[in-house]
Amino acid sequence: MNPEKINSLHSRYNPQLEAERYIGSLPLNKNVRFIVLIEPGHGYMAAPLKKKIPGAKIIALHVEKHENTRHEHIDTEWFPETGISIQDFLEREIPDSEAAEIQLLEWRPALTVYGRSYLELVEETVNFIKRTDANARTVKTFGHRWFRNFFRNLEIVNKVLLPVPLSCSLLVTGAGPGLETAIPVIRKERAKLFILAASSSAAALKAENLTPDMVISTDGSPWAKYHLYELFRESGNAGRPLALALTAALPSQAKDSPVLFISDGSLWQNLILSTLEIPFIVLPQRGTVSATALDLAFVLTKGEVFLAGMDLGNRDIRSHARPYSFDRFIDEKAGRFAPAYSQTYSRSSMLRAGGSYGIYASWFEKQLESYPKRLHSLGGNNPVFDSIEEEILPRTTRTEEKDLARRHGGTEEENLPRTTRTSRTQNFTENEVSNHPRRALTVLEKALATPNLSSKLEGELKTLLFNGAAVSRSELIDTVYSLAGFRE
């Protein structure tokens, strides 16, 4: 870049003193773990920051690459040439945390120099902090339940899926009202599509006699099981393939289904699965099943990827495609003093006021830039998806047509879902499955006593189980065993 441009960000006489005075004037929280600097130029802020908050990780986001500049006190930096999106970069550098642990610092002279590009960095960081904080609040609420789900799922699943990448077109369905408008096209092109359905969309698909090839669930709430109950209600779906976050709520009927395990990349999950030799894939925790489903779609297929039912918002008072698994609770409570219409209005208003739709719509808008160009919108999705190509007819090669023709005719084996036919499975005996939880606990206990693993592992488990509070190792281990069901 132009040297005069970068030098104009700092004092011509004593830039170090200028930065020290600026940092000294800020009421900084000394307990923050991460400091994000927005276009700090030559990085003069970093040294006084390290002195003031030595334990914080300093992350710099730049509008453009600065030549011949050393930022020795900055731990990691992002430039447009880095090759990944800002959101992915921040996710990589800042593990699950909360807003109180992240400090955003601006070097305001950069606003004059860079204008809109500078403000976009601020906006990206603020959106990341909002989403991180929302995820952290969820962890605080469900941390214990997620941990229990993990160990319970180890006892349920006896058939694990090892996927082989497909070449056919893949459709990801969310449960937004727009799914209904896409149903006619989906039905018409069903033979060409592999359907990966968010569990919340299973009821709407089932009502139209559209059985998904795979269902994905990441929700750890016990309510999430009701979506999967819809799938297992018919005997023919007993062996339907599932993609499952290890911490998701899973009904016992899933024991007959081949499961593709998804780890969030945390040390404790990866250690257990690797040691137990349970196959899995790693996908980042996004906070919404729709985002994880899209990540998975690009892993599962080399072909075109379509999405439907990704409204990320309400349509009038409708928040989901009909029928929806939770509608039964409204019907059960409906009466003269609590009409179904009023309950639906209240639920819709609560979802709108919660703000999560806006957070994830904003995230998708930025993330679309980093997705492969083979993503297409089908039906009435959120306007943020208007920027991607809308295509009605999936493109199918001659080889895929032959494969799909076999799937819809011939032997019983050929009529199995494509995931089952084109993937390998690893089966565990009943004895192996029953021993998985005990072996998993042994893995954690040994890792907590291993010097190069213990610090990170303790941090993850304390965040998950104690909201980051300081507890002794013995108390941590007691809690781990108790939640896993092995101690009173």
N, C-alpha and C positions, 0 to 999 in steps of 0.2 A: 504494500500500500504506500501511498504518499507519506514520507517521513514527516512532513509539515503537519499533516492531518493528525497523526498519532501524537506528535509532540504538543499539539494545541490542547490536548486533554489535560496537560499538567502544567504546573508552574515552571516558568523558564529559569527561575533562580534556585529554588530549593524544593523540588517535588516531593522529596522524602518528608520534609517538615510539614508540607501542605497536607500530605496523607496522614501523618501522625496527629495533627491537630483535628482533622476531620474525624478520625476514629476515636480520638479522645473525647469528642463532643457528643458521641452517640451513647444512649442508654442501653447498652448491650446486655443481654441475658448471658451470663457466664456458663450456663448449663446447656447452651445449645450444642448440638452435635455436628450440625452441618451449616456452613455459611456459603450462600450462592452469591457470587459477585457478578453484576451485570456490566459488561464491557469495562473492565478495570484498566484498559490501556496497558501501560508498562507494569502494572501490578504493584504499585508502591503501597497500596493499602494492605497487602498481604502480610508484610513483616510486622507492623504494629498489631494486626489482628492476631497473629500467632503468639505474640507476646502477651496480649490481653486475654485470649482464650486459647491456651495451648492445646487443649484436647479436641478442638473442633477441626473437622475436615473442611478445607477451603476449596470450593469449586468455582471455576470462572467460566462464564459464557461470553463469547466474543462475537461481534458482528462480522469481523473478517480477520484473516490471518495477519499477525504482526511479525514482520521479519526481524531477525537479529535481536530478539528480546527474550531474556531469561526470566522466568517467574519461579525462582527457587523456593519461595514460600507457599506457592499454590500447589495443592495436591493433585488436581486434575483439571483439564481444560477442554472446552468444546469450541470448535470452529466449524463453519459451514462445510469445510473440506473434510471433516471428521468421518462423514459417510453414514452416520446414523441420525435419526431425528433427535431433537432436544428432549422429547418425552422419554424415548428409549435410553438416552444417555443418562438422564436424571434417575430413571428407574434402576439403571445399572449401578450408579454411584451412591444412591441413597436407598438402602433397603427399607422394608416396612418401618415406618416411623409415624410421627404426628406433627402437626403444624408447629407446636411449641418447641420442637427440637430443630426446626429449620429457620434460619435467619436469611432474609433477602436483603442485600445491600446494593444500592445503586451508586454509580459514580456519575453524578448528574451532568458534569461537563460533556459527557458522551451523548447526551440527548441533543445538545446543540449541533454536535458534529454529525450524528447519524440519523436523528429524527425518527421516522417511522420504524426503521429496522431495529433501533434501540428499544422502542416501546413494544415491539413484537416479542423481544426476549423477556421483557418484564411480564407481558401477558402470558407467555408460555410457562414461566416459572410460577406465577400466581395460580394458574390452572392446575399445575402439577401439585402444588401445596394443598389446594382445595381437595383434590382427589385423594392425595395421600392422607389428609386428615379424615376424610370420610371413611377410607379403608381402616385407619387406626381406630376410629370409633366402633367400627364393626368388630375389629379384633378384640377390643375391650369387652364388648357384649358377648361375643361368641367364642372367645379363645378356649375356654374349658370344654365347651361342647365340641369344637372342632377336634380337639385332641382326643376326646372320647370317641368321636366318629372314626378317626384314623384307626384306632385299635379295634373297634368293632368291625370295620370294613375288612381288616386283615383276617378276621374270623369268618366272614361271609363269603368272600370271593375265592373260588377254587379254580377258575379258568381265566387266564390272563392273555390278552390279545397282543400280538406282535404285528403291527400293521405293515403291509407292503404298499408303497405309494401307488395310487390309482392313476389312470390317465383320462378317465371320463370326467364330465362336468359335475360339479358338486354344488348343491344348494344348501345354504344355511338358513334355517327358519327361526326367527324370534317370535315372541308372543304378542307383538304389537297389533293394533286393530288393522293395520295395512295388510296383514297376512290374508285377511278375507278377500281383499281385492285381487290378490295374486293367485288364489286357489284355482280359478279356471285354467290359467296358463300352466300351473304346476300339474294339474290333472292331465292336461293335454300332452305335456312333455314328460310325464312321469317315467316312461321307459328309458329316457336318455339321462336321467338325473340320479345321482347318489344324494340322498337327503340326510343331512346332519341336522337334527332338530334340537333346539334348546328344550329341556324337559317341560318348560312351561307352555310350549306350543304343541305338545303331544295331543292334548284333548281336542284342539281345533283341527288338527290333521286327521285324527282318528274319526271325527264326525264326518269327514269327507271321504272316508275309506282310503286315506293316504297313510300308509304305514312307513315311518322313517326307516332308513337303513341303519342308522345309529342315533342314539340319543345322548346328549351331553348334559351333565349336572355338576354344578360347582357349589351349590348353596348348602351350607351346613345347618340351616334352620330345620327343625323337625317338620315345619309346614311343607318343606320342599318335597317330602315323601309323597304328598298327595298328587304331585305332577306325575311321579313314576307309577303310582297306583293305577293311573289311567292307562299307562302302557301295558301293565301286567294284568289288566282286568280280563283280557281275552287270552285263552290258553295258547293260542298261536304265537303270542308275543313273549312267551316265557323265556326263550333263548335269545331275545333281541340284544344285539351288541350295545354296550354302554361305554361312553367315555366319561371318566369320573375323576374329579379332584379327590384326593385321598381323604380330605376332611369333610366331604359332602355327606349329607344324610342319605342313607341307603336302606331301603326296605329289605327284609330277609328274602323276598322273592328273587332278588338279584343273584342269588347263589347259582341259578341255572343259566345266567347270562355270561358270555365272554366279556371281560372288562379291559378297557385300555386305561391304565392308570396314568394320571397326570400329577406330577410333582410341581410345586411352585418354585423349585430351585433352592429351597432352604436346606441348610446343612443337615438338620435332624431328619428330614424326610429322605433325602438322597442317601444318607448313611444307612438307614434302616433298609431301604429297598435294595440297595446295592449288596449289602451283606446277606440279606435273605434271598438274593438272586431272583427278585421279582422284577420283570421287565417294566419299564416306565418311560415316559417322555417328559421333558421339562418345558413348561410354559409359564411365563410370568403371571403373577396374580394381578388381574386387571380390575377386580371389584364388580364386574358384571359378566354374566355368562355369555352375552352376545360377543364381547371382545375376545374372550377365550375361545369361543366357537370359531371365530374367524382365524385366529392364530392356528387352531387345529386344522382348519380346512386347507390351509396352505401347506401343512405337513402331510395331509392325507392324499392330496391329488396334485398332479402336474397339469391338470386341465383347467378349464375356466371355472371360476367361483362366482356364484350368484347369491344374493341375499334378499330375504323377504321378511316382512314383519318387524323391521328395525325402525319403528316409529320414534322411539325415545321420547315419547310424549303422549298426551291424550288426544282423542278425537271427540270433541264435545265432552260428554261425561264417560265415554268409553276409554278404558285404560288398557284393555287387552282384547285379543281376538276371541270370538265366541265359538264354542263354549270354552270356559276357563275353569281350571280345577277348583279355584276358590269360590266360584259362584255358588256352590252348594251351601256355603255358610251364610250367604246373603239370603238364599231361598229359605233356609231353616229358620232364620230370624224374622223373616218378612211377616208383617201383620198390619193391623190398622194403624198402630202408632209407630211402626217402623217399616214403611213401604220399601219394596226392593229398589224403586227408583231413588228414594232418598238415601238409602245405604250406598248405592252405586255412586251417587253424587258426592257423598262424603269421602268415599275411598278415592275417587278421582281427585278431589280437592286436596286430600292429604298427600297424594303422590306428587301433585304439582307443587305444593308448598314445600315439600321436602328438598327440592332443588337437585336431586340426583340426576334427573333426566338431563338438565342443562349441563351439568358437569361432564357427563359422558358424551353428550352430543359435541361439546367443545373438544373433548379429547379425540373423538373420532375424526372431527374436521381436520385436526392437525395430523393424526396418524395416517390418514388416507394417502398422504404424500409418500409414505414409506412402504405402503402395501404394493405387491406386484400389480402390474397393469392388467392382469387378467381378472380383476374383480368387477362385477357388474351389478346394477340395481334392478330388482324385479318387483314391480308393484309399487305401492305407496309407502316408501320408506321416508325417514327423516330428511328434510331438505339438505342437510350437510352431505348427503350421498348424491346430490344432483351433479356434483363435479365428476363423478365416475360415469363411464359409458353405460347407457341403458340398452340392454339387448334382450329381446324377447325369446328368441330361439337359441337354445344351447347348441354349440358347435360339437358335432360328434364325428369321429373318424370311422372309416370302414371297419377297422379292427374292433373298435369299441362297440359298433353296431352288432357285430357278430357275437361279442361277449354278452351284450345286453339281450340279444335274441335268445341265447342259451338260457339266460337267467329267467326268462318269462315262458319257457317251455322245456320239455324234456324231463329229466329225472328229478327226484325229490331233492337231491343234493344240489342240482343246478338252480333250484328255486330258493335256496337259502340266501340270506342277505349277502351282498357282494363283499362286505367286510369279512364275513366268515369264510367265504370261498377263496378270497384273494389274500388272506392273511393266515399266519400261523398262530396257533395258540399253545400256551404252556399250561398243562394241567397239574394241579397239586392234589396229593392224596388228602383224605379227611384228617389223618394224623398230622400231616405237615401244616395244614391250615390251622388246626387247633393249637399248634405250637408256635405259630407266627407271632402272636402278641408277646409271649414270654421271651422269645428270642429277640424281639424288637426292643424290649426293655433292657435286656443284657447289652445290646449294642449301645444304647444311650448311656448306660451306667459306665461302660468301659471308656466311651468317648469323653465323658465328663472327667475321667481320671487321666486322660491323655493330654500332655502339655500343649501340643500344637493344635488341638481341637477344642479344648475345654472352654477357652475364653469366648470364642464365637458361638459355640453351642449354648453356653449358659445365657449369653445375651439374647439369643433367639427364644429360648424357652421362657426366660423371665418376661420378655415382651409379650409372648403369647399367653402365659399363665398368670402373670402378676402385674401386667400393665407396666413393665419395666422397673418395678420397685426392687429395692435391694433386699434380697433374702439369702440365707445361708445355703450352701450346697446341699446339706442334709435335708433342709426343708423343701428344696426344689425336687430332690429325688423322691421324698415321701409323697409330694403332690403328684409327681409323674406316675408313680406306682398306684396311687389311689385313683386317679382319673382313668387309668388303664384297667381298673377293676381288680387289682391284686392286693390291695390293702384297705382296711376299714378307714 
